Amino acid sequence: MRASTLKTYSGQAALPGGKAEEGEAPFETARREASEEIGLPRDDSKMPPPFRVEHLCQMPTNLARTELAVRPCVALLHSHNDETGEDANAGESLIPRLDAREVAAVFTAPFHNFLKSSDEVSRGKLPGEPKDWYEGAWTNWHQSRWRMHNFYVPVTNQTVTKPKKTEDQIAAADRLASLSRYRVFGMTARILVDAARVAYGEEPDFEHNSHFGDEDIISRLMKIGRLSPIRRPDDELTRDDIKRAANL
């Protein structure tokens, strides 16, 4: 969960990430941001055994209304060493070290469940009803119909890590403590759905967009002079921008 003090997307569920530095490859950016935000070492040699990170793939780039283009990088955190037989639980042994300026909480979610419209069987008693897991609706975006996903992840059956260094952070932690489910929506939800589709070779049991990413409209927008490397704080794509790009 992003800290409530951030200027953009404050208080929302998000994956670790941020702006690429000059000369960085996408996976280098992803590892650096994960290190800065949640303390995941950038170098596997600095990971406690048996943990190691395997880079799997990059997903097509996604586009936000704020002219933010996001390249999802998918990796697997290994917690077992085949040679030594050593095994570990990431939730217990790899405790996140959070940047309290950016992160309000770290929680986990069942990956396969992002293909389902109800809670799947999980450890512990879950709050509410299984159908409380998902809500979806269609909207207009990129001159086309767009499925907006809302997932409500149970957190009563897991340990949620929260920084509590300032009064604002303590207040945010207290607010989060009152919730039995955390909402995951927007681009974050879409990335998780698409990554799960690829990982499991399955389609969701709810309505969704069939294509991956927004690279076609991104290319068109760049041709009309949008998505420049230097962004202004008030940059936001309008309906007219998307219409012009779509008509190329």
N, C-alpha and C positions, 0 to 999 in steps of 0.2 A: 504494500500500500504506500502510495506517495505521501510525503509529509504535507500537512495542511498549510504550511508556510510557503510552499513553492508557488511561483507565479502561474505555471501552466499545469493543468490536469491535477490540481491539488486534491488530496484525499481520495484519489482513484486508484484502483488496482492496476498495476502495470508490471511489465517484465523489465529486468535491468537493461539499461541502454542509454544512449546519448549521442551527441554529435561526434562524428569522426574527426580525428586530428589529421593534419596534413601527412599524406604518405601512408596512412593506416589502411590495411585490408579490413574487410568487414568483421572477420573473426577476431582480429586484433582489437578492434573497437569494442566488440562484445566482451572479450575477456577483461579489458581494462575497466570498462564500466561496471562489470560484475564485481571486480576487485574493489573499486572505489565505493560502490553502493552497499554491497553485502559482505565484503571481505573474502570472496572466493579468490584464492591465489591465482595470479596470472601464469605462473610457472608450475607445472605438475610436480617438479622436484620439491616444491615447497608445500605440497599437499600432504596431510597426514596419511600414512598408509592405512588401508589399501586403496585410497581414493585416487582416481585419475579422471581427466576429462577427455572424451573422444569427440572431436569435431565431425559431425555427420554430413550436414548439407546446409546450403543457403536456400531460403524460400524466395519467390518473386517479391519485388518491392511493393509495399503498400503506401497509400497516399492518404493524408489527413487534410481536413479543410484548412488547416493553418499552414498549408504548403510544406508540411513535414513529410518527407519520404523515409520510410523505415524498411531496412533490409533485415528480415528475421534470420538469425543464425541458430541452427539446431545442433545441440550437443547432448551427449549422454554422460552422466556422472556415474562412473563405475565404482561400486562399493565392494567388489570381490576380487581377490587376486587368485587366478587359476593356479599359479605356480606354488604359492605358499598355503593356499586354502583359507587365508585370512578373510573374514567377512565382517562387515560393519553396517550400522544403521545410520544413514546420513542425517536423519532427523535428530538423532541422539549424539552422534560423534562429531558432526561437522556443523558446529553451532555458528550461525551467521554473526559477523561483526558489522553492525549497521552504521552507516553514515546518518546520524540523527538529523542532519540538515536536509536530507532528501527522502529518507525512508521512515515511515511510521510503523510498519509491521512487515514481517515476512511470514507467509503461510504456504501450505501446500494444497494441491487439488488433484483428484484422481484423473489422470490424463485421458483414459479411454472414455470417461464420463462426458467429455466435450463432444462426443458423438451421440449422446443420448438426451432425451427430453425429461428424464426422471433420474433421481438418485439411483445409482447402482449399489449392489451389496457392498458395504464398507464396514470397517472396524468401528465398534461402539454404536451406541444409540444416536440416531441423527435427529436434529430438531425439525419439527413440523412434519409435512407429508412429502413423499418422494417427488410429487409433481412440483414442489416448491423450487426444485433445482433450476428450471428453465422457463424463460419467457422470450418470445420473439415477435417481431413485427416487420412489415415491409415499409420502406420509405423510398423517396426519390433522391438519387445521388449519382453523379457522373452521367447525367442524362439517361439514367436507366433505373430500374427497380433494384433496390438494395435491401438485403435482409440484415436487420439489426438484432444481434444476439445479447441476451442478458442471462448470465449464469449466477446462481446464488450458492456459493461454496460453503458447506458446513465447516465450522471451526471449533465446535464443542468437543470434537473427538481427536483433537491434535494440540500440540504445543505451538502457540503463536509467539514469535520473538518480537519484542518491542523495545525501542530505546526510551529512556525516561530521564533525560538530562536537564530539561528545562520545564518551566511551568506549562508552556504550550504543548510540549511533547507528553507530559503527564496527563494533560487534559485530553489530548488525542488518544492516548492509550486507554484512558477511562471510557471514552466514547466507544472505541472499538470493542472494549470488554463487554459493553452492553449488547453487542450484536451476536447472534448465533450463526449468522451466515454473512459472508462478504460478497458483495456484488462485483462481478467481472463482466465488463461490457465494452462496446466500442471496438477500436482496432485491436486491443489486447485479446478480446474474445474471438475476433475473426482469425487472428494469427493462430490461436490455440486450436480452433476448429480445423483450419487448413492443415496445420502440422499433424494433428491426430488423423486426418484423412489419409495423409501420406504414410504415416507410421504404421497404421493398422490396415491400410488397403480397404477401408470401409467408407461408406457414405453415411452422414448423420440420419437419424430417424426423424428429424425435423426439416422444414423447408430451409434452403440455403442457396447462395449463389454458386454456380458450378465452376466458375473460373477461379484461378489463383492470382492474387496480387492485382496491381493496377499499372503494369508497365506500359501498356498501350496508351492510356490517357496521360501518363507521365511524359512519354515521348512527344505526344501532341502538344501538351502544355509548354514544354521546353521550346518547341518550334514557334510559339507565339510570344516568347519572351518571359514566361513565368518560370518559377522554381529556380531563381538565380542563387548562386552560392551565398550571397549576402542577403539575409532576411531582415525585414523591418518588424518591430513588435506588432504592428497592426496588419501585417500581411495575412490575408485570408481569401481563399478562393471563392469567387461568386458564381452564381448560376450562369451569368453571361460568359465568364472565363471558360467554364466547362463546355458551354454550348459552342463557343468559337472553336475550341480545341476539338470537340467531337465532330465538327463539320469539315475538318481538314481532309 
